[in-house]
């Protein structure tokens, strides 16, 4: 207890106390160190997280590139492969170590494209295209490729990336579809060819016999019936040709040629061909070609004639009265090419505005009623539109006022011939193709033009003014007064060009009045009459009674007008330059009897399995003065050729047992065999073989020429075409006779199998190939 009290006494003696601790302020240096450590730890943690994320992203990217379905390559700046993904190795069959470090060309089999690829990349551009790679096992693989350069900050190429996609299967499918389409098109072409052959063979009999019948002694009624047959047959033939053309266009098989031709003559030929139809309906058909339009051009003259024939034919069909004007004007002319505008303007029934969009659709006419009133298949304008696009890179359009007429105009792009080929085409002389000195003498000559149609006066003004002559136009009633006035003024007219059918004026009477007028006695102008082509021979005999006058057929031809003017004025006309080949042929055709009388006697063989076609060809050739034999098949023809030698062979293509191709090849083989027997290296004798077939495709023509034939005539055969063919190959016949006047017939060669070695093609084939290449 005492101890407890002793212990309690101090407690009782000391008062309770509270301990208060004052915080020591932190050291600023230590605080900064701590903060820096914490910040560093946070940065390191963030960097670790970013690095991990980067590694994950990189892994994903590498995996995407490595195992991508597309082939990915990386080339260095020199074109050596630095990286290829797994798809490259698996698709090509090469291991990576076989590719790394090698040139990129190792994986390109179509080596012809390598220079273009590298040149594009060197220019810093992306290259897109198709590459072909040969697999390790030798198979070819097709890739769509995109190759791009990658640049550094200084715009220098670091490397190239190539991304390729395998399209081999797609290519095979496309090739298979293309092959199937080709087969389908070929089947369609064969069906069309067979139909064309069957139809044209029968048409050949109808048209040929009606042509021959028209040249016999018939009563007026019989002539009328014969004309109906001929016109109906030609209309049916036009429809057949249109159907074939539209089929070839749809099949993409329409052939286009690029050959040298004379544009002005081509246009004038078509206008002259259509003139008789227009004049029979009482229409004035004129052709105005601007003197600045180049004559010597390159293009498809046949297609241009087809387009113009269709447009002019429509104008004639839908025009009851008035005139039709064909006008050619330049849009742009350069030393190498020209863009032209060709118009066909008529005064016909016109077209309603709502019907114009239907014009250029196949099997469609502007109105259903016109199909019943005027006829037609509605194919012509649709074909024209496609031909203009394909052959001339141009277009066609129309403006029309219903009840007053229409104007169809087309644009043509044509290349110009080389400058040395343009000599003599009248360039710089307003189209003058005659003697240059005569051209100078015509300068400032005064001419009075008398015509009823404004278009006739226009074409005279355009052409004569281009030649430097001064022209004044008259409707005819005041012509005599104009002549007297000019004489009184001391500037008389030297030439009067008069339309013989000027309304209200009789051409012959006006001419006699001019000659009898005492005021004009000392300065009677030279007179040139324009007469319709269809009545040229009848009117010309009447006009010649007036004395020294010249007659020119309408529609006017530029060259013929210049030739007649120089003849009237006693000037010279350089015939070698001024009279073209087509003009000489027309003059020859204008008097076929005289032309036929001058032809050499030819022994001709006609080979055709159609008896009617045989008869037509025999009659026509006999009219041309030929001695004709016939054969109904290839074996019969070859047998006949072993017994006697023929000058020309007209050969049908589609015949049973042995077709025309086999016959032609056998003929050429026999010629070579005979040449070897005579000790000649090559056969100098080549019998002209002319295909005479109803097949209307360009491929058929080329096939004939490649089979050793020399020329090609499409059925139905016309006597004018036969006359031209005989005249064309008479030179070869005379050469054959000159080289071997006693040459024997062609005996069978040792190998008579139809399967022959390639036959040297006719020289014509080379010209066709050159035209296509041009």
Number of C-alpha atoms within 10 A of each C-alpha: 6 7 8 8 9 10 11 11 11 10 10 9 8 8 7 7 6 5 4 6 6 5 6 6 6 8 8 9 9 10 11 11 11 12 12 12 12 12 12 12 12 12 12 12 12 12 12 12 12 12 12 12 12 12 12 12 12 12 12 12 12 13 13 12 18 18 15 14 16 21 24 23 21 22 23 19 16 12 16 19 22 18 18 21 21 19 20 24 17 13 16 19 14 15 14 16 10 9 19 17 15 15 15 20 15 13 18 18 17 14 14 9 14 15 9 12 16 16 12 17 17 13 9 16 14 16 18 16 12 18 21 19 21 17 16 13 9 10 9 14 19 22 21 16 20 17 23 19 23 15 13 9 7 6 9 12 17 14 19 22 18 20 16 23 17 19 14 15 11 11 14 12 12 12 12 12 12 12 12 12 13 13 12 13 18 14 12 15 18 14 12 19 18 15 16 21 21 14 16 24 21 18 21 24 22 19 24 25 20 21 19 15 15 17 9 9 9 12 9 9 9 13 17 12 13 18 16 13 16 18 13 13 17 16 14 14 18 16 17 16 15 18 19 20 21 20 18 18 16 12 16 10 16 19 15 18 19 21 20 19 18 19 21 24 18 17 24 21 18 18 25 20 14 18 22 19 16 25 19 12 14 14 20 23 29 24 27 26 23 18 25 17 22 25 21 24 24 22 25 20 21 13 19 21 17 15 21 22 18 18 22 25 15 18 26 24 17 19 22 16 16 15 24 25 21 24 18 23 17 18 13 12 17 9 10 12 16 18 19 20 19 20 24 21 23 29 23 25 19 20 20 13 12 9 12 16 10 15 20 21 16 16 15 19 22 20 15 10 10 12 14 9 9 10 13 19 15 20 21 29 21 18 22 23 18 21 24 20 15 16 21 22 14 19 18 19 14 16 15 20 15 13 12 13 21 23 21 18 20 21 22 23 22 24 21 22 21 14 10 7 12 16 12 18 20 20 17 12 18 19 24 24 25 25 19 14 11 19 20 12 14 18 15 13 18 21 24 24 23 28 24 20 18 14 19 25 22 17 21 25 20 16 22 24 18 19 22 18 17 17 23 15 20 17 19 21 14 10 20 15 10 18 22 17 15 13 17 12 8 8 12 21 23 16 20 23 24 27 27 22 17 17 14 10 18 13 21 18 11 17 23 12 13 21 19 12 14 12 15 18 11 10 14 20 23 19 23 24 23 26 24 22 18 16 14 15 13 10 18 18 11 10 20 13 10 14 11 11 17 19 23 21 20 25 26 23 22 22 18 15 20 21 22 18 21 18 14 16 16 10 18 16 22 14 13 12 15 20 16 15 11 13 16 12 11 13 12 14 16 11 10 16 13 11 15 18 11 11 15 16 14 19 16 21 24 25 27 27 19 15 13 17 26 19 17 24 27 20 17 23 20 13 16 24 17 21 16 19 16 21 19 17 23 26 15 13 20 18 14 19 18 14 12 14 17 20 23 23 23 24 29 27 25 19 17 11 9 15 18 25 24 19 25 27 23 25 23 22 23 22 23 20 21 22 16 13 10 10 10 12 10 12 17 14 20 17 20 22 25 24 25 26 26 27 25 19 21 13 13 16 20 18 15 26 27 22 22 27 33 21 22 19 21 19 25 24 23 18 19 12 12 17 19 12 16 22 16 12 18 18 12 17 20 15 14 19 14 12 11 12 10 10 14 13 16 22 18 18 15 9 12 12 9 13 10 12 8 10 16 14 17 18 14 15 21 13 12 16 13 13 17 13 10 12
